[in-house]
Amino acid sequence: MNEAKVILLEEIKESFRNKKVLFVVFIYLALLIIGLKKAYQFSLTFGFLLSKFYFFTQQKPPYALLFFYFMSIIALPLFSLLLSYDSVSGELSKRTVRYLATRANRGYIIIGKFLGNYLVNISVNFLVYLVAVSYIYAKSGESVFIQGIALWLYLSIYSLYFVSLSLLASSFTSKPSQSLFLGAAFFVGLLLFLLKGSLKVISPYHYYTDGFYVLTGPLPGITNSIFVLILSSLIFIVLSLMIFKRRDL
């Protein structure tokens, strides 16, 4: 267990120290915070249009926060891919995978990389939503802190899928460029699944409207979406472990 603890902590620390990760985080934060102003400006128009398609039976959601949620749904998959696509392939291409000299369990390396990237992901999104609810309160006096935290919690589960799938793409190849292309192909394929009635249930994009009901209630199908997102993530992580253990390093 000491070996596992050391490897996991080192991989998590490395995720927060990685210059590429810091650059991606900076761009992601900058784009969403800049977009927050637009989200507030278009929130009333957005709310009117949204009401034409969805019926909020209990209460109307804070439209500025909901529009920002839409922006997150679009940006978060790309952010997750850029964070994780070279987690394994980047080190394999440079022959810098750590701990192998001591015959460390490769599973700890994969789990450590996943946890590191995932913690970066949810930490950055927490900061983004903290800024969002503070901005909305400053502009309108409307307190949406609880709703913002609720959306962040749901997006934290949503991001599990994309971080683990990006890790899987990274495990398939030893070249980061190939991992990036493969991860992008996976994400586009998930969009195409929405066109197939029998396949859309395994696409995370199918569940984006659950964020509406996190804000308004009731939560008719959110249990199903959480189950699919978590189960899929576990499958992707297990596949990554199996592939990485078989790699000739």
C-alpha positions in Angstrom: 0.0 0.0 0.0 2.9 2.4 0.6 4.0 1.9 -3.0 0.5 2.6 -4.2 0.3 5.7 -2.1 3.6 7.1 -3.3 2.8 6.5 -7.0 -0.7 7.9 -6.8 0.5 11.0 -5.0 3.4 11.6 -7.4 1.1 11.2 -10.4 -1.4 13.6 -9.0 1.3 16.2 -8.2 2.7 15.8 -11.7 -0.7 16.6 -13.2 -0.8 19.9 -11.3 2.9 20.7 -12.2 2.7 19.9 -15.9 3.2 23.0 -18.0 0.9 21.8 -20.7 -1.8 21.3 -18.2 -1.3 24.7 -16.7 -1.5 26.3 -20.2 -4.7 24.4 -21.0 -6.2 25.4 -17.7 -5.4 29.0 -18.3 -7.0 29.0 -21.8 -10.1 27.2 -20.5 -10.5 29.6 -17.6 -10.0 32.7 -19.8 -12.5 31.6 -22.4 -15.3 30.7 -19.9 -14.8 33.8 -17.8 -14.9 36.0 -20.9 -18.0 34.0 -22.0 -19.6 34.7 -18.7 -20.4 38.3 -19.6 -22.0 37.1 -22.8 -23.9 34.4 -20.9 -25.4 37.1 -18.7 -26.3 39.4 -21.6 -28.1 36.7 -23.6 -29.7 35.0 -20.6 -33.1 36.6 -21.0 -33.4 35.8 -24.7 -32.0 32.3 -24.0 -34.6 31.8 -21.3 -37.4 32.8 -23.6 -36.2 30.4 -26.4 -35.6 27.6 -23.9 -39.1 27.9 -22.5 -40.4 27.1 -26.0 -38.8 23.6 -25.9 -38.7 22.6 -22.2 -41.4 22.9 -19.6 -40.2 23.7 -16.1 -42.9 22.4 -13.9 -41.8 23.7 -10.5 -39.7 26.8 -11.0 -37.8 28.7 -13.6 -34.1 28.2 -13.5 -31.6 31.2 -13.2 -31.2 31.5 -17.0 -27.7 33.2 -16.8 -26.4 30.2 -14.9 -28.2 27.8 -17.2 -26.7 29.4 -20.3 -23.3 29.2 -18.7 -24.0 25.5 -18.1 -24.6 25.1 -21.8 -21.2 26.7 -22.4 -19.6 24.2 -20.0 -21.2 21.2 -21.6 -19.6 22.2 -24.9 -16.2 23.2 -23.5 -15.7 20.5 -20.9 -15.2 17.6 -23.3 -12.5 19.5 -25.2 -10.9 20.6 -21.9 -10.9 17.0 -20.7 -9.3 15.7 -23.9 -6.5 18.3 -23.9 -5.8 17.5 -20.3 -5.6 13.8 -20.7 -4.7 12.8 -24.3 -1.0 12.4 -23.7 -1.1 11.1 -20.1 0.3 7.7 -21.2 1.4 8.2 -24.8 3.4 11.4 -23.9 5.6 9.4 -21.5 5.8 6.4 -23.7 7.0 8.5 -26.6 9.8 9.9 -24.4 10.5 6.6 -22.5 9.9 8.5 -19.2 7.4 6.3 -17.5 8.3 6.3 -13.9 8.6 3.5 -11.4 9.1 0.7 -13.9 12.6 0.2 -12.8 11.3 -0.9 -9.4 8.7 -3.1 -11.1 5.9 -1.0 -9.7 2.3 -2.1 -10.4 1.4 -0.4 -13.7 -2.2 -0.1 -12.5 -1.2 2.4 -9.9 0.3 4.6 -12.6 -2.9 4.6 -14.7 -5.1 5.2 -11.7 -2.8 8.0 -10.5 -2.9 9.7 -13.9 -6.6 9.4 -14.0 -7.0 10.9 -10.5 -4.6 13.7 -11.3 -6.3 14.8 -14.5 -9.8 14.4 -12.9 -8.9 16.5 -9.8 -7.5 19.2 -12.1 -10.7 19.1 -14.1 -13.1 19.4 -11.2 -11.0 21.9 -9.4 -10.9 24.2 -12.3 -14.6 23.9 -12.9 -15.3 24.6 -9.3 -13.3 27.9 -9.7 -15.2 28.7 -12.9 -18.6 28.2 -11.2 -17.5 30.1 -8.1 -16.7 33.1 -10.4 -20.0 32.6 -12.3 -22.3 32.7 -9.2 -20.3 35.7 -7.8 -20.7 37.6 -11.1 -24.4 36.9 -11.3 -24.9 38.0 -7.8 -22.9 41.2 -8.4 -24.9 42.0 -11.5 -28.4 41.1 -10.4 -28.3 40.6 -6.6 -29.6 37.0 -7.3 -28.0 34.4 -5.1 -27.4 31.2 -7.1 -24.6 29.7 -5.1 -26.5 26.5 -4.2 -27.6 26.0 -7.8 -24.1 26.6 -9.0 -22.7 24.0 -6.6 -25.4 21.6 -7.8 -24.4 22.1 -11.4 -20.8 21.7 -10.6 -21.4 18.4 -8.8 -23.3 17.1 -11.9 -20.6 18.3 -14.2 -18.0 16.5 -12.0 -19.8 13.3 -12.8 -20.2 14.2 -16.4 -16.5 14.9 -16.7 -15.6 11.4 -15.4 -16.7 10.0 -18.8 -14.5 12.3 -20.9 -11.4 12.1 -18.7 -11.5 8.3 -18.6 -12.2 8.1 -22.3 -9.3 10.4 -23.1 -7.0 8.3 -20.9 -8.2 5.2 -22.9 -7.3 6.9 -26.1 -3.8 7.8 -24.7 -3.3 4.1 -23.7 -3.8 2.9 -27.3 -0.8 4.6 -28.8 2.7 5.7 -28.0 2.4 9.0 -29.9 0.6 12.0 -28.4 -0.6 13.2 -31.8 -2.2 9.9 -32.5 -3.8 9.9 -29.1 -5.3 13.3 -29.7 -6.7 12.3 -33.0 -8.1 9.1 -31.6 -9.7 10.9 -28.6 -11.3 13.4 -30.9 -12.6 10.6 -33.1 -14.1 9.0 -30.0 -15.8 12.2 -29.0 -17.2 12.8 -32.5 -18.4 9.2 -32.6 -20.4 9.9 -29.4 -22.1 12.8 -31.1 -23.1 10.5 -34.0 -24.6 8.0 -31.5 -27.3 10.6 -30.9 -28.6 9.9 -34.4 -29.2 6.2 -33.5 -32.0 5.6 -31.1 -30.5 2.4 -29.8 -27.1 3.9 -29.2 -27.9 7.3 -27.8 -28.3 6.0 -24.3 -24.5 5.3 -24.1 -23.6 8.8 -25.3 -23.0 11.3 -22.5 -24.4 14.1 -24.7 -27.8 12.4 -24.4 -27.9 13.4 -20.8 -27.0 17.1 -21.0 -30.6 18.2 -20.2 -30.3 16.7 -16.8 -28.6 19.9 -15.8 -31.9 21.7 -16.3 -33.6 19.5 -13.7 -30.7 19.8 -11.3 -31.8 23.5 -11.1 -35.6 23.1 -11.3 -36.6 19.6 -10.3 -38.0 17.1 -10.6 -35.1 14.7 -11.5 -36.9 12.1 -13.6 -33.9 10.4 -15.3 -30.8 11.7 -13.6 -30.2 8.4 -11.8 -30.0 6.7 -15.1 -27.5 9.3 -16.5 -25.3 9.1 -13.4 -25.3 5.3 -13.6 -24.3 5.3 -17.3 -21.6 8.0 -16.8 -20.0 6.2 -13.9 -20.3 2.7 -15.3 -18.8 3.8 -18.7 -15.9 5.6 -16.9 -15.1 2.4 -14.9 -15.1 0.4 -18.1 -12.8 2.9 -19.8 -10.4 2.8 -16.9 -10.3 -1.0 -16.7 -9.6 -1.1 -20.5 -6.8 1.4 -20.0 -5.3 -0.8 -17.3 -5.5 -3.9 -19.4 -3.9 -2.2 -22.4 -1.2 -0.5 -20.4 -0.2 -3.7 -18.6 0.2 -5.4 -22.0 2.4 -2.7 -23.4 6.0 -3.5 -24.1 7.9 -0.7 -22.2 
